[in-house]
């Protein structure tokens, strides 16, 4: 249950910063969803979440 809450919080944070990350190609990976509803675009960055999680994990292993 704890991992589900962590994943949800991570997805919310990435959804907020997705436009900024888009400059670097993140948020546009295969597996990232963009849902347009009523003139707004919602980001669900599944692949970006996995990629950034692996990056943070690798940095944690090095430290």
Backbone as a printed PyTorch tensor [residue, N CA C, xyz], in Angstrom:
tensor([[[  0.8210,  -1.1880,   0.0000],
         [  0.0000,   0.0000,   0.0000],
         [  0.8680,   1.2570,   0.0000]],

        [[  2.0060,   1.1790,   0.7050],
         [  2.9110,   2.3160,   0.7820],
         [  3.5000,   2.6480,  -0.5900]],

        [[  3.8300,   1.6330,  -1.3770],
         [  4.3920,   1.8580,  -2.7060],
         [  3.3650,   2.4810,  -3.6410]],

        [[  2.0880,   2.1460,  -3.4620],
         [  1.0360,   2.7150,  -4.2950],
         [  0.8940,   4.2120,  -4.0270]],

        [[  0.9690,   4.6050,  -2.7730],
         [  0.9050,   6.0240,  -2.4160],
         [  2.1230,   6.7610,  -2.9730]],

        [[  3.2810,   6.1580,  -2.8800],
         [  4.4950,   6.7620,  -3.4200],
         [  4.3980,   6.9230,  -4.9300]],

        [[  3.8970,   5.9170,  -5.6140],
         [  3.7250,   5.9900,  -7.0590],
         [  2.7360,   7.0840,  -7.4320]],

        [[  1.6470,   7.1950,  -6.7060],
         [  0.6420,   8.2210,  -6.9800],
         [  1.2320,   9.6160,  -6.7920]],

        [[  1.9650,   9.8240,  -5.7180],
         [  2.5760,  11.1330,  -5.4710],
         [  3.6020,  11.4580,  -6.5590]],

        [[  4.3710,  10.4660,  -6.9670],
         [  5.3310,  10.6550,  -8.0530],
         [  4.6540,  11.0210,  -9.3600]],

        [[  3.5460,  10.3740,  -9.6690],
         [  2.8110,  10.6940, -10.8920],
         [  2.2320,  12.1000, -10.8550]],

        [[  1.7560,  12.5180,  -9.7120],
         [  1.2120,  13.8750,  -9.5800],
         [  2.3210,  14.9020,  -9.7880]],

        [[  3.4600,  14.6790,  -9.1670],
         [  4.5810,  15.6170,  -9.3130],
         [  5.0460,  15.6690, -10.7600]],

        [[  5.1890,  14.5220, -11.3910],
         [  5.6170,  14.5050, -12.7950],
         [  4.5820,  15.1200, -13.7190]],

        [[  3.3220,  14.9830, -13.4020],
         [  2.2830,  15.5980, -14.2180],
         [  2.3620,  17.1170, -14.1670]],

        [[  2.7410,  17.6320, -13.0160],
         [  2.8550,  19.0830, -12.8600],
         [  4.0710,  19.6220, -13.6140]],

        [[  5.1830,  18.9130, -13.5620],
         [  6.4050,  19.3980, -14.2050],
         [  6.5900,  18.8660, -15.6260]],

        [[  5.6110,  18.1760, -16.1720],
         [  5.7270,  17.5830, -17.5080],
         [  6.0010,  18.6140, -18.6000]],

        [[  5.3610,  19.7750, -18.5950],
         [  5.6940,  20.7520, -19.6540],
         [  7.1610,  21.1760, -19.6140]],

        [[  7.7260,  21.3300, -18.4380],
         [  9.1270,  21.6960, -18.3220],
         [ 10.0270,  20.5500, -18.7750]],

        [[  9.6570,  19.3330, -18.4200],
         [ 10.4500,  18.1660, -18.8180],
         [ 10.3490,  17.8920, -20.3120]],

        [[  9.2770,  18.3770, -20.9350],
         [  9.0860,  18.1790, -22.3720],
         [ 10.1800,  18.8140, -23.2080]],

        [[ 10.8190,  19.8410, -22.6880],
         [ 11.9290,  20.4750, -23.4110],
         [ 13.0860,  19.5030, -23.6060]],

        [[ 13.1910,  18.5420, -22.7060],
         [ 14.2760,  17.5680, -22.7630],
         [ 13.8330,  16.2250, -23.3280]],

        [[ 12.6200,  16.1470, -23.8230],
         [ 12.1210,  14.9170, -24.4200],
         [ 11.4100,  13.9930, -23.4520]],

        [[ 11.4410,  14.3290, -22.1710],
         [ 10.7270,  13.5070, -21.1980],
         [  9.2550,  13.8950, -21.2190]],

        [[  8.3970,  12.9270, -21.0370],
         [  6.9690,  13.1830, -21.1260],
         [  6.4250,  12.8940, -22.5020]],

        [[  7.3110,  12.5920, -23.4230],
         [  6.9020,  12.2450, -24.7860],
         [  7.4230,  10.8700, -25.1810]],

        [[  7.7330,  10.0790, -24.1860],
         [  8.2250,   8.7390, -24.4410],
         [  7.0620,   7.8110, -24.7640]],

        [[  7.3280,   6.7090, -25.4680],
         [  6.2610,   5.7280, -25.6650],
         [  5.8130,   5.2040, -24.2970]],

        [[  4.5540,   5.2410, -24.0290],
         [  4.0380,   4.8230, -22.7330],
         [  3.5460,   5.9910, -21.8980]],

        [[  3.8870,   7.2120, -22.2930],
         [  3.3690,   8.4040, -21.6320],
         [  2.0610,   8.7940, -22.3070]],

        [[  1.0750,   9.0820, -21.5000],
         [ -0.2380,   9.4190, -22.0420],
         [ -0.5150,  10.9010, -21.9040]],

        [[ -1.1620,  11.4570, -22.9220],
         [ -1.6850,  12.8230, -22.8700],
         [ -3.1620,  12.7290, -23.1740]],

        [[ -3.9440,  13.2310, -22.2710],
         [ -5.3930,  13.1480, -22.4160],
         [ -5.9350,  14.5650, -22.4970]],

        [[ -6.5850,  14.8980, -23.6090],
         [ -7.1730,  16.2250, -23.7930],
         [ -8.6660,  16.1480, -23.4830]],

        [[ -9.0750,  16.9060, -22.4690],
         [-10.4810,  16.9720, -22.0750],
         [-10.8840,  18.4200, -21.8600]],

        [[-11.9210,  18.8370, -22.5470],
         [-12.4870,  20.1760, -22.3710],
         [-11.4500,  21.2870, -22.4630]],

        [[-10.5760,  21.2020, -23.4230],
         [ -9.5960,  22.2480, -23.6430],
         [ -8.3680,  22.1880, -22.7540]],

        [[ -8.2850,  21.2060, -21.8870],
         [ -7.1170,  21.0380, -21.0190],
         [ -6.4090,  19.7440, -21.3810]],

        [[ -5.1170,  19.7100, -21.1650],
         [ -4.3310,  18.5150, -21.4520],
         [ -3.8090,  17.9650, -20.1290]],

        [[ -4.0980,  16.7040, -19.8790],
         [ -3.6310,  16.0250, -18.6780],
         [ -2.5400,  15.0410, -19.0770]],

        [[ -1.4580,  15.0370, -18.3240],
         [ -0.3340,  14.1620, -18.6000],
         [ -0.3300,  13.0140, -17.6080]],

        [[ -0.0910,  11.8110, -18.1250],
         [  0.0790,  10.6310, -17.2860],
         [  1.3830,   9.9790, -17.7540]],

        [[  2.4960,  10.3800, -17.1490],
         [  3.8170,   9.9720, -17.6450],
         [  4.3180,   8.6440, -17.0730]],

        [[  3.7490,   7.5370, -17.5190],
         [  4.1650,   6.2310, -17.0020],
         [  5.6230,   5.9200, -17.3530]],

        [[  5.9900,   6.0330, -18.6150],
         [  7.3510,   5.6810, -19.0400],
         [  8.3830,   6.6360, -18.4370]],

        [[  8.0490,   7.9160, -18.3450],
         [  8.9550,   8.8820, -17.7400],
         [  9.1570,   8.5760, -16.2630]],

        [[  8.1050,   8.1440, -15.5940],
         [  8.2000,   7.7800, -14.1840],
         [  9.1670,   6.6160, -13.9940]],

        [[  9.0540,   5.6160, -14.8400],
         [  9.9500,   4.4590, -14.7500],
         [ 11.3910,   4.8720, -15.0330]],

        [[ 11.5870,   5.6810, -16.0560],
         [ 12.9340,   6.1240, -16.4040],
         [ 13.5720,   6.9380, -15.2770]],

        [[ 12.8330,   7.8870, -14.7310],
         [ 13.3730,   8.6990, -13.6420],
         [ 13.5740,   7.8830, -12.3710]],

        [[ 12.7180,   6.9080, -12.1380],
         [ 12.8900,   6.0300, -10.9770],
         [ 14.1730,   5.2210, -11.0970]],

        [[ 14.4400,   4.7020, -12.2820],
         [ 15.6820,   3.9640, -12.4990],
         [ 16.9010,   4.8630, -12.3330]],

        [[ 16.7930,   6.1030, -12.7880],
         [ 17.8850,   7.0480, -12.6440],
         [ 18.1550,   7.3590, -11.1740]],

        [[ 17.1120,   7.6130, -10.4070],
         [ 17.2620,   7.8890,  -8.9730],
         [ 17.7910,   6.6590,  -8.2510]],

        [[ 17.3140,   5.4790,  -8.6300],
         [ 17.8020,   4.2420,  -8.0180],
         [ 19.3010,   4.0660,  -8.2880]],

        [[ 19.7190,   4.3080,  -9.5390],
         [ 21.1330,   4.1560,  -9.8980],
         [ 21.9990,   5.1480,  -9.1370]],

        [[ 21.5290,   6.3710,  -8.9890],
         [ 22.2850,   7.3670,  -8.2230],
         [ 22.3570,   6.9360,  -6.7590]],

        [[ 21.2670,   6.4100,  -6.2260],
         [ 21.2670,   5.9260,  -4.8560],
         [ 22.2130,   4.7710,  -4.6280]],

        [[ 22.3440,   3.9060,  -5.6120],
         [ 23.2670,   2.7700,  -5.4990],
         [ 24.7160,   3.2270,  -5.5330]],

        [[ 24.9960,   4.3130,  -6.2580],
         [ 26.3620,   4.8160,  -6.3620],
         [ 26.8030,   5.5420,  -5.0970]],

        [[ 25.8480,   6.0840,  -4.3820],
         [ 26.1840,   6.8750,  -3.1820],
         [ 26.3640,   5.9950,  -1.9840]]])
